[in-house]
Amino acid sequence: MAMQVKNEGIATMIEWLASYGRTKADGVTRLLYSPPWIEAQHALKNKMENIGLYAYYDCVGNLFGRLQGTDPTSKTILTGSHVDTVIEGGKYDGAYGILASLLAVERLAKVYGAPKKTIEVVSFCEEEGSRFPITFWGSRNINNIYSLQDVRHLTDIDGVPFLQAMADAGFDYHNYRTPARTDIENFIELHIEQGCILEKSKNTIGIVSHIVGQRRFNITLIGESNHAGTTPMQYRNDSIALASDFIHFTTNFTGECDPNLVATFGKFIAKPNVPNVIAGEVELSLDIRHHNEAILDTFCDHIFSYLKDKAVHLDFKVSISQWMDVKPIAMCPEINKYIEDITTSKKIPHQYLISGAGHDSQVFGSFFPTTLLFVPSVKGISHSPKEYTSVEDLEKGIEVLTDLLYKLAY
């Protein structure tokens, strides 16, 4: 399918949306229900209406732009991404998926008119968890996973209650009715990769086969504090030494277990944390990701058995607390084959890959046929003002998305 449609360019639109929450460092901070978030969603609503879509909010602030289909019995093809950002984030994460979907739908409507199946562009209210300790508030409401009970007692870092922020943004929780949808046929998300694989392989489109599962743990090791000069090495219960041994063992075992498995120790707190005292206690975090649940099980069982055996042998106390368990999810093979056919016919360099980051597609993939497309991120940088994707790659992503929406809806 070839189309020549003159409309607003993606680069201009990226800069336009980034103006809502732009920081001094040329990043973007657009947190859920904050003033920049409110301004951005209202601006997107106006943009949707200006290109001929019917625009509306659900009761938690997800924004939809609807291009009505001619078949009244058809379900909806949903496409888009999230409008919120991390603190001091980039211009492309989430925003590109919304704007690309708007441009794709505008191009289709100008050339072909109304689709057979209804298409909706969505700007999810929240995905990042940057303001309140909850993630995927938008997509998990649409899929009936979350309700007001999940946020009733949440506050942000300034002590603002979640429900107050929601009401102040124009979404009075007293009017909450579950925004769960049962009319969705497919969900398609176009996103920057946020990694370096496409750039290094010189491919333009990433077709995501799976999104990894994530398990996160807080681990506490308790030994004994003592004098750094008078305690011989063989008589120490040094928590840092045990933690270091465990980190080394875990890091080495990732490669032995599976080359696609990653494990990250992101937080490390030693107590009492003074130069001349052996650390009696260490707290550390562990983030483990892979797209196969069985491999996650095997890896966790092995490393934690190792740690517990070491602790018993060395007379340490160990506490392991798991606080996240997100299941891996496969994207829809049939839709991915459509994308492969499109990119092959257009001679657009592409590859299959696994997403190591979570996305709204991960939520939808458990309920509806879903897929996730990537375009390259320069140097793999994301969640940073330095986040960047070339205009050429952004446009190629829109071109593929447009053809895919045509295939699914027309």
N, C-alpha and C positions, 0 to 999 in steps of 0.2 A: 504494500500500500504506500503510495507516494502522495504527499500533501505539501502544497506551498501556501501557507497561511501567514499573513502578516499580522502579528500582534505583539504585545509587550514582551521584551526579552527577559530571560530568566535572571541575568545578572542584575538588571535594574530592579526586578522584584525582590531579589535576595537583599539588596541594599535597603530597599523600602521597608521590608519587614524587620530588618535588623535595627532600623531607627527606633523601634519600640523596645526600649530597654538597653540601648547602646551605652557602653561604658567609656571612660576616658582612655582605656587601653584598646579601644576599638573592638572590644568583645561585646557580648550580649548577656544581660541578666534579666530574665523574664520568668519570674517564679509564679506558681499557681495563685490565682486570685489577687495578684499584686496590681498596682496601677498600670505598669507597662503591659502586663498580661491582658487586662481589661481593654486597653487601647488597641492592642494587636488583634484580639478576637473581633472587636467591633469593626476594625479596619478591614479584616478579612471578610466579614459578613457583607460589608459594603461592596468589596471587590467581587464576591460571589454574585450579588444582585446585579452589579453592573455588566457582568458577562451573561446575564440571563438565567441564572440559577435561582431556584427558590431556597432561601437561606433561613435556617432556624437553629435554635439551641435546644438541647435537652436540659433536664433539671439540674445537672451537675456542671454544665458549661461546655460540654462537647458541642462543636459547631459543625453543621452539615450544610452543604450546597447541593441541591437536588436537580438533576436533569431527568425529567419524567420520561419513562419508557412508554411505547405505544401498546405494549401487551400488559393489560391490567392484572393478569394472573402471575406475572413474572416476579421473581425476587430481585434484590438490589445487589449490584456490584459496587462494593465500597472500596475507596482508594484514598490514601492520605497518610498523615503522620501526626506528630505531636508538636504543639506550639510552645510548650515550656522549655526552659533551658536549665543547665547547671549555672551556678554562680560564675561569672566571668567566662561564659562559654563562647562558642563560635557561632557564625552566621548560618551554617548549613545544616547542622544536626536537627532533624525534625522539620525545620522550616522548608528545606528543599523538597521533601516529600509532599507537603501541602501545596506549595506553589507549582511544582511539576504536575501534580494532579489537576490543578485548576487550568493550567495551560493546555494539558492534553485534552481535557473535556471541552474547553473552549474551541480548540482546533477541530475536534470531531463534530461539535454542534454546527460550526460554520460551514463545514464541507458536506456533512451527511444529514444534518437535522436531528430529529429526535431518534434515540436508539430504540431497539425493541425492548431491551431490559433497562430498567432505571439505573442510572449511575449516580452515586453520591460521593462528593469529596468531603472528607472529614478532617477537621483540625481538633485532635484530641486535647482535652484540657490539661492533662498531666501524664507524664511517663517517668520523669527523672527522679522524683523523690527529693528534690533539692530544698524545698521549703518545709515540708512536713515529713515525718518518718513513715511514709507510705509511697508505693510506686504503682504505676499503671492504674491510677484512680479513674481515668477516662475509659480505657478499654475494658477494664474489669467490671465497671458498672454496666457497660453495654452487653457484656456476657454474663451478667447476673452473678458475679462472684463477690462483689463488694456491695455494701449498703451503708446507710448512715451509722449503723452500729460499729462499723470498722473505724470510724473517725471521730466518734463522739467525744473521746477524751484526749485527742491529739492537740498539741500546740506547737507553734513554731519556736525558733530560738529566742524570740522576743516575748514569748508567752501568749501570743494571739491564738485563741482557740480556732480550730479548723472551721467549725460551723459558723463562727462570727465572720471569718474571712470570706467564706462562701456567700453568706448573706450580704456582706458589704460589696461584693462583686456583682450583686444583682440576682443571686440564685438562692432565694430564701429556703432554708432547709425545711420550713413548715410546709412548703409546697412539694417536697420530695415525693415522687412516685418512681418506682424502679424504671430506669431508662433501658432495661434489657430489650434487645432486639431479637426477633425470630424470623425476620424477613430478609436476612443477608444470605446471598448465595456464595459470594467469594469476597475475600479481602486481599488487596494488593498494596504493598508498601514499597515505595522507592526511597532509597536512603543512601547517604554517603557511607563508604565502607567503615571508616574510623579505624582503619588498619592499613598496612602497607603491601598486602599481597597483590592486589590488582596493579598497583604502580610498578612493583618489582617484576611482575610477569608481563607487563606492557599490554594488559587486557583492559577493555573499556567497560564491560558489563560483567558483574558477578551474579551468578544465579545461585541463590542460597538453597542448599539441599536440606540442611538442618540448622537449628539454633540450639546452642549448647544448654545443658542443664547446669545449674549453679548450686553448689553447697557451700555455706559459710559457717565457720566455727569460731568461737572464742575459747582459747585454751589457757589454763593457768597451771603453772608448775611451781610447787612450793618445796624448797629445800631448807637451807639454814644460813642466815647471815652470820658472818664472822670476820675476824681481823684479816686484812689482806696480807700482812707481813708475817704473822705468827702462826698461821694455819697451813701446815704442809699440804701439798696438792693431793696426796692420797687420802687425806682426811676431810676433804671438802664435800659439801653438798651444794655445789654451785649451780644455781638455776640457769644462769646464762650458758654455762657449759652444756647442760642437758638440752636447753633450747637450741643451741647451735648444732649439736649432734642431730637433733630431730629435723631441723631445717635442712641440713646437709643430706640426710637420708631421704627425706621426702623429695627434695629437688632432684636427686639422682634417680629416684625410682620412677619419676614421671616418664622419662625416656624409655625405661625398661618396660613400663606398663603399656604405654601407647604414645606414639609421637604427637598425636593431636591433643593429648591431655595437658592442661596447664594448672599449676598450683602456685599461689602467691601468698607470701607472708607480708601483709601490708602494714600491720601495726605491731609494735614491740615496745613494751613498757617494763623496765627493770626497777625493782625496789630493793633497797632504799635509794638506789641510783646516785651513789656518791663514789668518788674515785678509789677510796681506800677501804671499802667494805665489800666482801663477797655478797653477791646478790642472793637474797633469800627467796625472792619470788619474781616470777616473770609472767606477764600477760602478753599473749600474742594472738593475732587473727590469722585465719587460713581460709583462702578462697580457692575452691577447686571447680574446674569446668571441663565438661566433655559432652559429646552428643549421644553417648550410649550409656544408659542407666546401669547396665551390668558392669561396665568398666569403672564407673564411679563407685559402685558397691565394692568391687574388688580392691580398688586403690585405697578407699577409706578403711576397709577392714585391715589391710596389710599395714598401713602406716600407723594406725592407732594401736594395733596389737604390738607393734615394735615399741611404741612410746610407753605403753603400759608395762610391758616386760622390763624395759629399762628402768622405769620408775620403781618397780618392786625390787629389782636388783640393787638399786642405788639408794633406796629408802627415801623416795620422793612421794609427795602427794600430787595427783594429777586430776584436774577437772576439765572435761571436754563438753562444751555446750553448743549445740547446733541451733542457729537462729535463721537460716535460710535453706530452703529445699525447693528449688524451681526445677521442674522436670524438663528434660530435653524434648524437643518437638521437631518432627519432620515437616518440611514444606510439601505442598501438593505436587507430586511428580507429573501429573497431566498438565497443569498450568506451566510448570517449568519446561516441559517439552515444547509448549507453544513458544515460550521465550527463546529456547534454543533454536527453533525453526526460524523465528524472526531475525535473530542476530546472525544466523548462518546465511540466510537469504540476502541480508543487507551487508554481508562481509564485515560485521562489527566484531572485533576480537572479544571473546568471552570465555568464561570458565565457570565451572561449578566450585563452590567453596562452602565452608561452614562458618556461621556467624558465632564469634566468641563473645559478643555482647548481646544483651537482652534487648528486645524490641516489642512493640505492640503486636507484631505478627506472632510472637510467641504465645500471647494470650488467645488470639483468634484462631490459631492453628489447632487448638484442642476442640473447636466447635464448628468451624467452617473450612472448606478448602481455601488455603492461604498460601501466598508466596511473598518473598522478600527479594528485591533487586538492589544491587550495589553499583555505585559508580566510584571511581578511585578517589582516595584522599591523599593529597600531596604529603609525602614523608610519613603518612599514616597518622598525622596529628589530628586530634579531635578533643572536644571539651576544653578548647583553648581559643583565644583570639587569633591564633595562627592557623586555625582550621581553614583549609582551602581546597577547592576543586575547580579545575579549569572550566571555562564556559563551554568549550568543545565537548568535554565529558558530560557536563550537565545537560547539554542539548541532546546528546546521544541517548542519555537516560530517558529524557522526555519522549524522544522519537520511538524508543522501544515500548515505553509505557502506553503511548498513544495507539500503537499497533495492537498491543495486547488488549486494551480496553475495547478496541474495535472488534477483535476476535470474540471477546466474551459477551459483549453487549449488543452488537449490531448483526 
